[in-house]
Amino acid sequence: MPTIALGRCPVTLRIAAPTRAPRTGIRVSRGSQLSFGRFVLPSRPNRGSFKERWAFSCFRQDEHLPGASKRDPTGDNNTGGLDKHKLDQSDSGRTSWISNLNRAVDTIVRAKPWKVPWTAETILQVMLLWIASFWFVGSWIIPFLAHIAGFRKESLTYRGQALYSLLTDVAEGLAGIAILNRCVARFRPLPSGWFKFSLRGKWHLDVLLGCLMFPLVNRLSQVNLNLLPVLPSTPITVSSVEQSILAGDPVAMALYAMVVSICAPVWEEIVFRGFLLPSLTKYMPVWCAILASSIAFALAHFNMQRMLPLVFLGVVMGTVFARSRNLLASMTLHSLWNAFVFLDLMK
């Protein structure tokens, strides 16, 4: 009993001994077709190439070979099949722009999906625990320890407030990394390409191209403020960073520069680009994972007046990371952006 494999669909042909057909007055004309399930096999094909002798469908979208024609068992034209074929062509025309978009984005990103050993449950667990730890450490643990020590942040000098911010940021980052490490520990050893840090490669050019996007990020900031302006009733406050800049304290400014240019880029990139972006490629294309992780990155800043620029910045950093698969690349770009904003505040 021979078996023919057509694509992913094996077909078993049962060859029986030829018998005389009963005298019913029905004959199988030359070129007519016999139907076996979803496969259409010509009983006596006309002469032509082998591809013209077989017409079959194994997937959701039928792919008809050139030169193959559909007929009903009586030999007449199958108008319903032709109408369905035209409908399939119109559907493919409507979805062709999506395929073209995917190919264009894949050309820019040039990245394949990661091998993800965990499920969506682990992804959600890590992100929710990270948000909870970020809020709990910064809003409760550090202020409580400061209260036990007998001081408050508002009573400190500019240098004291800068050191307080540095210690808080370090504690938040370590807590987030500890949670991530705990959640993925049972999946070790991880597949290659996860949490990679390397000085090698051609990622420096991608970082340079990413820096050219900084003026556009600034422009989007103004657009976002025009769309969602600050309410007049909202009190205008001056941050401790701006107070230190106005006071001209070099030590305080150096401590704040460490916070925004070193600490924050490291742990934010580990969470959003190192973990979330590759994990999402298990359920969506790489470019969709870049966009989704960028939206999560923007939402994590809890500032709707900066939503558009942060999403765009996340897309740029996600693209750099996806192309290089190197966290050092996105960390460097993130650090340069924060330094750019910090220097802009000092003007």
N, C-alpha and C positions, 0 to 999 in steps of 0.2 A: 504494500500500500504506500505509494510515493507521497511525499510531503513537500510542498513548495512554499518557501518563506517569501512573502511579499511584504517588504518593509518590516513592520513589527507584527504582522498578522499572518501566522502560518495557515496554509490551506491544504487540507488533505483531500486528494482526489481518489475516488473509488472507481476503478476501471473494471467494468463488468463485461462479460462475454456478449458479443453482439447478438441481439435477438430481433426477430421480425416484429415490427410494430403491428398492433391489431388493425384490422381494416375498419378504420373509423373515418377515413376520408380526409384525415389531417396529415399534412406533410410539413416537415421543417424545411423551410426554404433556405437557399444558399445565402449566407451572410447573416442569418438570424442569430439571436443570442439566448443563451440559457442563464437563468438567474439562480445563484446559490447564496442565500442570505443577502449580504451587502456586496457580493462580488458578481460581476457580470462577465461571463465567459462566452465568447463566440463559438458556436458549434462548428461552423465551417467558414472560417475567415477568408476574406479575399486576400490576394497576394499583397504583400507590403512588408514593412519593417516589423520587428518583433514588438516594438512599443505600440504600434498601431493595432495589434491583435489583442491587447489586454486593456481593459478599463476597470479600475477598481478604486475603492475609497476605504481608507483605514482610519481616518481621523475625522475631526469635527467638520473641517472645511474640505470639501471635495476638490481634488486636483485632477482635472481631466487631461489626459495626454493628447498631444496634437494628432489630428487625423482620426481620433476615435469618435464614433457617432453612436447615439443611443437609439434603440428601436424597441418596441414592445414585442412580446412573443409572437404576434401575428404578422410582424414585418412592417407595420405601419409606423409613421412618424409619431414620436411621443411628444406631443405639444406641451403636456404638463411638465415633462423633464426639461424642455427648452425654456419654459417660463421660469422654472426653478433655477436653471443655470444663469439666466439673465438677472434674477434676483440676487444670486450669489455674487455676480460681478458687480452689481450696484453696492452691495454690502462691503465688498472688498475695496471699492472705490472710496467709500465713506471712511474706512479705517486705514487707508493707505497713508494718510498724513500722520497718523499716530506712529506707524512703522518708520516713516521717514524721520520723524522727530526722535524716536528711540535711536536710530542709526546715527543721526547727527550728534546727539548727546553722548552716545557711546564713543564716537570718534574723539570728542573733546576730553571726556573723562578717561578713556582708555583703561578701564578697570573691570575686572571680573568679580562676581560675588564672592564673598568670603565663605569658608567652610564653618558654619555655625553649629556647635555641638548642643546648644541649649535651645529652649523653646521660648515662645512669647511670654510665658509665665515668669521665667527668670528675668527677661528684659524688664517687664513691668515691676517686678520685685526690686530689682536694683535701682531703678529710677525713683520709685516711691520712697524707698529707704534713704536714698541719697538726698532727696528734697527734705525729708523729715530730719535727717541728721544736720543738714545745712541750717535749717531753722532752729533746731533745738540747741545746737552748739553755739551759734552766734547770738541767739536771743535769750538763752537761759543759762547754759553752763558757764560761759565766760563771764557774763555779768554777775552770776552768783559767786564765782570764785573771786571776782574783784570786790564784791560786797564783803565777803569773809575777810579779805585782805585789808578792808577798811578804806577803800577809795572808790570813786565813781569816775567814769570816763570824762564827764563834763567838767570835773574839777581838776583834771590833769593839764599840764602845759601842752604846747603844740607838739613837742617831742614825745611827751608821754602818750598823747592821743595817737600819734603816728605809730609808736611801738605797740600800743594796744590794738590798733587795726592790723598790724603785721602778725601779732600772735593769734588774733582771732581768725585771720585768713588761713594761717598755717594749720590751726586746729580743725577748721572746717574741711580743708583739703585732705588732711590725714584721716579724718573720720570717713569721708567719702571713699577714699582709696581703700580703707580697711573694709568697708562694707562690700565694695566691688570684689576685693580679693576673697572675702568669705563666701560670697555667692557663687563664684566661678571655680572655687577650689576643687569641688567634686568632679569637674570636667577636665582636670589636668591629666596628662599633658595636653595643652591646647594645640590645635593645628597651626601650621606655619603661617606667618603673616599677622599674628595678633600681638598688639602692644610692642611694635617694633621701633627701636631707636637706633639710628645709624647716621654717621657722618658721610657715608658713601652714597653715590648716586648722583643724578642730575636734578635733584629737587631744588637746588639753589635758584635755578632759572624760573621755576614755577613760583617760588616765593617772591622773586623780583617782579614777575608779572602780576602777582597778587597785590603787591604794593601799589601798582599803578591804578588799582581800583579804589584806593583810599579817597580821592576827591569825589568819586561817585557815591561812596558811602556818606560823605558829608552832605552831598546834595540830597540824598534820600532822607537824611535827618531833617532838613528844612521842609521837605515835602510832607514828612510825617507830622511835623509840628503844625503845618497848615491844615492837615486833615483832622488832627486831634489836638487842638490848641490847649494850653494850660488854662484851666478855669480861673476867672478873676478872683474867685473866693479862695483859691488855693494860696496859702501863705508861702512867700518866697523865703527859702532858707539857704544859708551858705554852708556848704559842707566843710568838714574839718580839713580836707585836702585844700580847698580854696582858701580857707583861713590861714593855713600854713604858708601857702604861696603869697598871700597878701602880706603876711608878717615877714616874709623873706628869710625864714629859718632854713638854712641849708641842710641840717641834719634831719629835720622833719620831712623835707622834700625828698631826701635820699631814701628815707624809710618808706614813704608812700610810693616812690618809684619802684622799689623792690616789690611792693604789694601788687601793683597794677601790671608791672612788666615781667615779673618772674613767677610769683606764687599763683596768681589767678590763671594765667595761661596754662600752667602745668596741669593743675587738677581739672580745669574745665575741658581741656583737650583730651585728657585721659578718659573722662566720662562721656563726652558727647561725640568726639571723633574716634577715640580709641575703642569704646565699647558700643555705644548706641548705634552709630552709623553702620559698622560692619554687621551688627546683629540684625538690623532691619533688612539687609540684603537677602536674608533667608525667605522673606515674604514679599519682596518687591524689587524692581530693578535698582541698580546702583544710583542712578540719578534721582529716583524717587526717595531713596534712603538719605541721600544728601539733603534734599529739600525738607523731608520730615524731621531729620535731626537738627536742621537749622531753625525750624520753627520751634522745636523744643528748647533749643539754645536761647532763642530770643525770649520765649515765655519765662525761662528761668531767671531772667533779669528783673521781672516784675515791674516793667516800665513800658506802658503802651505808647508813650511819646517817642520811644526808640525802637519800636517793633520792626518797621521796614528796614532801617539800616542794619539792625542786628541779624535779621533773616538773610539779607544779601551778604553780609560779612560771613555768616555761617556757611552759605553756599560756596563762597570763594575759598574759605579754609577747608571745607569738606572736599571740594574738587582737588585742591592741592594735596590733601591727605590721600584721597582715592587714587590719584595718579602715582604718587610716590610710595604709598603704603608705609609711610614713615611718620611717626608722631612728632619727630623733631622738626619736620617741615611745617606742619600746622602750628606747632608751638611757637616757632620762630616768627611766623606771619602774625599770629595772635599777639605776641609780645611787641612786635614792631607797631601794630595798630594801637595798642594801649599806650605805648611810648609816644606815638604821634599825637594822641589825644591829650596826654599829660603835658607835652611840650606846648600844645596849643593853648592849654589853660594858663601856662606861665607867661604868655605874651601880655 
